[in-house]
Amino acid sequence: MSANNQAACIIGHITVHDGAKWDQYCARVPATLAPFGASLLLRGRRLRVLTGQHSHTDTVVIRFPDAASVEGWYASTAYHALIPLRDAAADVTIVAFET
């Protein structure tokens, strides 16, 4: 990621295996985002794949002010505390992008 102040987003591709645990995780994530100025842009369930292959059923898109904020959030103690719950609830792939 570059060091400039370009906005950045993360996209999470998700397949939920335990809905109750996933709901707990989702309820706790916003508090980890707030200190980094992030905002939830999309949380949705796949309607259908129009082209290619995509095995996950859900997607989340979160916007951050810059790449450093993404790195800070992902490395934060608050978010790391949620990773075991996330991993127990779903298969998740998270990718960061500059916008």
N, C-alpha and C positions, 0 to 999 in steps of 0.2 A: 504494500500500500504506500502511496506517496505521502510525503510529509506536508503537503499543502492543506489549505482549509476547505477543500472541496467536500461537499456533502457525501455521505456514504450510507448505504443500506445493507441490511442483512436480509437474506431470504432463507427461510427455513422450510424444508420439505419434510413432511411428517406423515407417519402411519401410526395411528393410535391403537394400542392394544388393551389399555386399561383406562376407560373413560373417566372413572372417579379420580384416579391419580392425575390424569391429564388436566382435569378441571382444577384440582388443587394447584398444580404447577402454573397453569395459566393465570390463576387468581393472584399468584405471588410474583410473577415476572414484572408487572408494571412498576413495583417499588424498586426493582433493581435498575430499571431504565431511567427513572426520573433524574438521578444525579448526573446523568450523561446527556441530558437534553434530548432524549430519543422520543419518537412518537410512533405509535402503531398505525400503519397505513392500511394493512389488510390482514384479516384472519378469515380464511375461507376454506370450504370443502370443494374438492374437485368436482366440476360438473361433467366434463368429459375431456379426453385428450384429442385435440384436433389434428395433430400430426406428430409423428415420432412416438417415443415411448416415455412414459412417466409412471413409475410404480407407486408413488406416494399418494395418499388420499387428501391431505390437507396442506395448506401453505400459509405462511405468515411472512409479512414484509414489514420491517421496522426501519425507520429513517433516523440517522444520527447526524449531528452537525458536521462531523468530519471523521476521518479514518482513526484518528487517535481516540476518539470517543468510543468507537466500536471496540478497539483493543482494550481500552480501560474497562468497559462494561464486561467484556468476555472474561477478562482476568480478575474481575472484582470478587471479593470474598462473598458478597451477597449473591451473585449469580452462581458461583461455584457451589454454594450451599444447596442450590436447587438442582444441580446436575444429576445426583442420584435419583431424585424423584422423576425428573425428565426421562432418564434412561429406563426406569422401571415402568413408565407409562407408555412410551412410544419409541419407534425408530425415527431418528431425526438426523437430517443432513443440514448443516448451516453453512452458507456461503456469504462472504462479504463482497460488496461491490462499491466502487466509487461512482458517483452520479454526475 
